[in-house]
Amino acid sequence: MTEVSLSVSHYCGYCHNPITNAKTCVQACGTTFHKECFVCQSCHVRLFSFSKFIEDKGKPICATCHANKNNPTCFICKKLIEGNYTLAGPQEFKVHDHCFKCNGCGLSFTSETGFTEDEGKFWHLSCLR
């Protein structure tokens, strides 16, 4: 982000109103924004010069929204999956490896124990008896 010279007309990339003061604007993503208009285009949280953001189709997206958009969410805990995960059940639910546990006994599944899925819950075969 750089300070803008206003020798030519500039319009805000968000609100499209004129920018009249170079000290109150931000240049990013190939356009100029009023400081208060420099927001994530997904969640509309204000971004600052120190904010982490990603350019997505010429618009700023905060790092959190970018990660949520591009990474899967765990079927069990509903949190973002950033590393390895398991595809569980016939619907291939994406599940953190550490969340993939039996709903009955709470133990993790192994290739030897086997599991079944019933209404979005996972069970050891032996826990269903």
C-alpha positions as CSV (number, residue, x, y, z in Angstrom):
1,M,0.0,0.0,0.0
2,T,1.3,3.4,-0.9
3,E,0.3,7.0,-0.4
4,V,-1.5,8.5,-3.4
5,S,-0.7,11.7,-5.4
6,L,-4.0,13.4,-6.2
7,S,-2.7,15.2,-9.3
8,V,-5.3,13.2,-11.2
9,S,-8.9,12.4,-10.2
10,H,-9.3,9.4,-8.0
11,Y,-12.4,7.6,-7.0
12,C,-12.8,5.1,-4.2
13,G,-12.7,1.5,-5.4
14,Y,-15.5,0.6,-2.8
15,C,-17.9,3.6,-2.6
16,H,-16.9,5.2,-5.9
17,N,-17.0,8.7,-4.4
18,P,-14.1,11.1,-5.1
19,I,-11.0,10.9,-3.0
20,T,-10.1,14.5,-2.0
21,N,-7.3,14.0,0.5
22,A,-4.3,11.8,-0.2
23,K,-3.7,11.4,3.6
24,T,-7.0,9.7,4.1
25,C,-6.7,7.0,1.4
26,V,-5.1,3.7,0.8
27,Q,-3.8,2.3,-2.5
28,A,-4.1,-1.5,-2.8
29,C,-5.2,-4.1,-5.3
30,G,-4.5,-1.7,-8.1
31,T,-7.0,0.9,-6.9
32,T,-7.5,3.6,-4.3
33,F,-9.8,3.5,-1.3
34,H,-10.9,5.9,1.4
35,K,-9.3,4.5,4.6
36,E,-12.8,3.7,6.0
37,C,-13.7,2.0,2.8
38,F,-10.7,-0.3,2.7
39,V,-12.7,-3.4,3.9
40,C,-12.8,-7.1,3.3
41,Q,-15.1,-7.7,0.4
42,S,-16.5,-10.8,2.0
43,C,-17.1,-9.9,5.7
44,H,-16.7,-6.1,5.4
45,V,-14.3,-5.9,8.4
46,R,-12.1,-2.8,8.1
47,L,-8.6,-3.5,6.9
48,F,-5.6,-1.5,8.1
49,S,-2.1,-1.0,6.6
50,F,-0.9,-3.8,8.9
51,S,-3.8,-6.1,8.1
52,K,-3.1,-9.4,6.3
53,F,-5.2,-9.5,3.2
54,I,-5.2,-11.3,-0.2
55,E,-6.2,-9.8,-3.5
56,D,-9.1,-11.8,-5.0
57,K,-10.3,-10.6,-8.4
58,G,-9.0,-7.1,-7.7
59,K,-10.7,-6.8,-4.3
60,P,-9.1,-7.1,-0.8
61,I,-10.2,-10.2,1.2
62,C,-9.0,-10.6,4.8
63,A,-6.9,-13.7,5.6
64,T,-9.6,-15.3,7.6
65,C,-12.2,-15.1,4.8
66,H,-9.7,-16.3,2.3
67,A,-8.8,-19.3,4.4
68,N,-12.5,-20.1,5.0
69,K,-13.2,-19.9,1.3
70,N,-10.3,-22.0,0.3
71,N,-10.1,-24.6,3.1
72,P,-12.6,-27.2,4.1
73,T,-14.5,-27.2,7.4
74,C,-14.5,-30.2,9.8
75,F,-17.9,-32.0,9.7
76,I,-17.6,-32.7,13.5
77,C,-16.2,-29.5,15.1
78,K,-17.1,-27.1,12.3
79,K,-13.6,-25.5,12.5
80,L,-11.3,-24.8,9.6
81,I,-9.2,-27.8,8.4
82,E,-5.6,-26.5,7.7
83,G,-3.7,-29.8,7.6
84,N,-4.5,-33.5,7.1
85,Y,-8.1,-34.8,7.3
86,T,-10.1,-38.0,6.8
87,L,-12.8,-38.5,4.4
88,A,-15.3,-40.4,6.5
89,G,-18.4,-42.3,5.6
90,P,-20.2,-42.9,2.3
91,Q,-20.7,-39.1,1.9
92,E,-17.0,-38.6,2.4
93,F,-17.4,-36.0,5.3
94,K,-14.2,-34.1,5.8
95,V,-13.1,-34.6,9.4
96,H,-10.0,-33.5,11.3
97,D,-7.9,-36.6,12.1
98,H,-8.1,-35.8,15.8
99,C,-11.9,-35.3,15.7
100,F,-12.5,-38.7,14.0
101,K,-13.6,-40.6,17.1
102,C,-16.3,-43.1,18.1
103,N,-19.5,-41.4,19.3
104,G,-19.9,-44.3,21.8
105,C,-16.5,-44.9,23.5
106,G,-14.7,-41.7,22.3
107,L,-11.7,-43.7,21.0
108,S,-10.1,-42.9,17.6
109,F,-10.7,-45.2,14.7
110,T,-8.0,-47.4,13.2
111,S,-7.9,-49.4,10.1
112,E,-8.4,-52.5,12.2
113,T,-11.4,-51.3,14.2
114,G,-13.7,-50.3,11.4
115,F,-16.6,-47.8,11.8
116,T,-20.1,-47.0,10.6
117,E,-21.9,-43.7,10.2
118,D,-25.4,-43.1,11.4
119,E,-27.1,-39.7,11.0
120,G,-23.7,-37.9,10.9
121,K,-22.3,-39.7,13.9
122,F,-19.5,-42.3,13.7
123,W,-19.4,-45.5,15.7
124,H,-17.1,-48.5,16.2
125,L,-18.9,-51.5,15.0
126,S,-18.4,-53.1,18.4
127,C,-20.0,-50.0,20.2
128,L,-23.3,-50.5,18.3
129,R,-23.9,-54.0,19.7
